[in-house]
Amino acid sequence: MITEVLRDGTWVMNTSRPADRGTYAVRGNVLTIRLANDVIRFTYVRDPNGTLHLTPILPMERGDQWIMAGAPWLRVGPPTTRLD
């Protein structure tokens, strides 16, 4: 399972050691995620329980599409990882 923590414009993903980290921004219903020089964008819909459904804004590498938007993002509660 992949866990990604988004808080205050910073994100951390537990898929590697050290963890991937970058920044994100939300404008309207568009989520922009940055990792170094890579920028990927999604439209999203949020369910009342906090679940996010991402739709890639093309062009985007197919692997990024699958990893980031292949399934809904489930809210699991308060952040479990410190971002500093």
TIKE-932410 format. One record per residue (C-alpha): x, y, z. Coordinates in steps of 0.25 Angstrom, whole numbers, plus 5000, padded with zeros to 4 digits. Example, Ala and Ser with C-alpha at 12.3 -4.5 7.8 and 13.67 -1.06 7.14 Angstrom:
{X 5049&Y 4982&Z 5031}
{X 5055&Y 4996&Z 5029}
***
This chain:
{X 5000&Y 5000&Z 5000}
{X 5005&Y 5014&Z 4997}
{X 5003&Y 5025&Z 5007}
{X 5004&Y 5039&Z 5003}
{X 5002&Y 5051&Z 5013}
{X 4998&Y 5064&Z 5008}
{X 4999&Y 5076&Z 5018}
{X 5001&Y 5091&Z 5016}
{X 5006&Y 5090&Z 5002}
{X 5016&Y 5079&Z 5004}
{X 5014&Y 5064&Z 5002}
{X 5022&Y 5051&Z 5005}
{X 5020&Y 5037&Z 4999}
{X 5026&Y 5025&Z 5006}
{X 5029&Y 5017&Z 4993}
{X 5044&Y 5019&Z 4994}
{X 5055&Y 5021&Z 5004}
{X 5057&Y 5032&Z 5006}
{X 5043&Y 5036&Z 5004}
{X 5039&Y 5044&Z 4992}
{X 5035&Y 5058&Z 4995}
{X 5031&Y 5070&Z 4988}
{X 5020&Y 5081&Z 4988}
{X 5006&Y 5082&Z 4983}
{X 4996&Y 5093&Z 4981}
{X 4980&Y 5093&Z 4979}
{X 4973&Y 5103&Z 4971}
{X 4958&Y 5100&Z 4969}
{X 4957&Y 5085&Z 4966}
{X 4971&Y 5084&Z 4961}
{X 4982&Y 5077&Z 4969}
{X 4997&Y 5080&Z 4964}
{X 5008&Y 5072&Z 4970}
{X 5022&Y 5075&Z 4968}
{X 5034&Y 5066&Z 4970}
{X 5047&Y 5072&Z 4966}
{X 5045&Y 5077&Z 4952}
{X 5033&Y 5068&Z 4949}
{X 5019&Y 5074&Z 4950}
{X 5007&Y 5066&Z 4949}
{X 4992&Y 5071&Z 4949}
{X 4979&Y 5065&Z 4953}
{X 4965&Y 5069&Z 4954}
{X 4958&Y 5063&Z 4966}
{X 4945&Y 5060&Z 4973}
{X 4945&Y 5059&Z 4988}
{X 4934&Y 5050&Z 4995}
{X 4928&Y 5054&Z 5008}
{X 4937&Y 5044&Z 5016}
{X 4949&Y 5050&Z 5010}
{X 4952&Y 5040&Z 4999}
{X 4958&Y 5047&Z 4987}
{X 4956&Y 5042&Z 4972}
{X 4967&Y 5047&Z 4963}
{X 4966&Y 5049&Z 4948}
{X 4980&Y 5051&Z 4941}
{X 4981&Y 5064&Z 4932}
{X 4989&Y 5059&Z 4920}
{X 5000&Y 5059&Z 4916}
{X 5005&Y 5050&Z 4927}
{X 5013&Y 5037&Z 4927}
{X 5005&Y 5025&Z 4928}
{X 5012&Y 5020&Z 4941}
{X 5009&Y 5033&Z 4948}
{X 4994&Y 5032&Z 4943}
{X 4993&Y 5018&Z 4949}
{X 5000&Y 5020&Z 4962}
{X 4994&Y 5033&Z 4965}
{X 4980&Y 5032&Z 4960}
{X 4978&Y 5017&Z 4958}
{X 4969&Y 5016&Z 4970}
{X 4962&Y 5026&Z 4980}
{X 4971&Y 5032&Z 4991}
{X 4965&Y 5028&Z 5004}
{X 4966&Y 5037&Z 5016}
{X 4971&Y 5029&Z 5027}
{X 4971&Y 5040&Z 5038}
{X 4980&Y 5051&Z 5044}
{X 4994&Y 5051&Z 5038}
{X 5003&Y 5040&Z 5043}
{X 5016&Y 5045&Z 5037}
{X 5023&Y 5058&Z 5041}
{X 5027&Y 5066&Z 5028}
{X 5038&Y 5074&Z 5034}
***
